[in-house]
Amino acid sequence: MFSGVHVTFYSQDAEADRAFLRDVIGFPHVDAGRGWLIFKLPPAEVAVHPAEGGETRPEVYLMCEDLTGTLTALEDKGAVISRAITEQRWGLLAAVRLPSGTEVPLYEPRHPTAHDLPA
């Protein structure tokens, strides 16, 4: 029924954020025309959590097998670590800041994951 998931970041500096995803994170990409890069993402999964206080919202996290190593590699390429690693009941959590100021959370899950299940 579905062939994939398309995630959109609305940015105050789209060009710089695209360059970050291309050059620092290293996501493969296609040019949809006029410099509009669309990036290939790693496999994905979706979870549904209860809304606190009635507020509903989507969230995007980039998952890592080794969060410490990932942060070191990103920092070596000039990425700004905006949130240091903290231990949560479900895994390790940190974040990097895109050039526009948008914060992207990263986490190393400590729970079973679904992203590698067969289709």
C-alpha positions, -999 to +999 in steps of 0.1 A: +000+000+000+027+025+009+061+028-007+079+050+018+078+080+041+085+116+031+097+138+059+099+176+054+119+201+075+107+237+071+139+258+075+149+294+079+181+285+059+171+256+036+203+258+015+226+255+045+205+227+060+206+208+027+243+212+025+246+199+061+225+168+053+246+162+022+281+170+034+281+165+071+256+137+076+263+122+042+228+112+031+226+102-005+203+125-025+186+134-058+181+169-072+144+174-078+152+205-098+167+240-090+188+227-061+159+211-042+177+180-028+157+151-016+176+127+007+175+090+010+169+081+047+178+050+066+150+024+072+122+039+093+096+029+119+067+047+134+054+047+170+022+062+185+024+077+220-003+092+242-005+130+238+004+148+270-019+177+278-039+171+246-011+184+224-006+162+193+025+165+171+048+144+150+085+140+160+115+129+139+145+111+155+175+098+136+184+064+151+220+053+157+236+020+167+264+038+185+253+073+195+287+082+211+305+073+179+280+091+157+283+123+177+321+122+176+320+117+138+295+145+133+314+168+156+347+161+137+328+173+105+318+206+123+284+197+136+271+214+167+260+190+194+230+209+209+221+183+235+246+160+252+238+123+257+212+115+283+199+081+294+162+076+289+142+045+298+140+036+261+176+045+251+203+072+248+192+106+235+211+136+221+207+162+194+226+181+167+217+216+155+213+222+118+229+255+104+194+271+105+191+264+142+167+235+139+175+208+164+174+172+152+173+146+180+194+114+177+189+083+197+203+048+203+174+026+211+175+001+240+142-015+229+132-038+201+131-020+168+109-026+138+129-008+111+146-040+099+116-063+098+109-078+064+082-061+043 
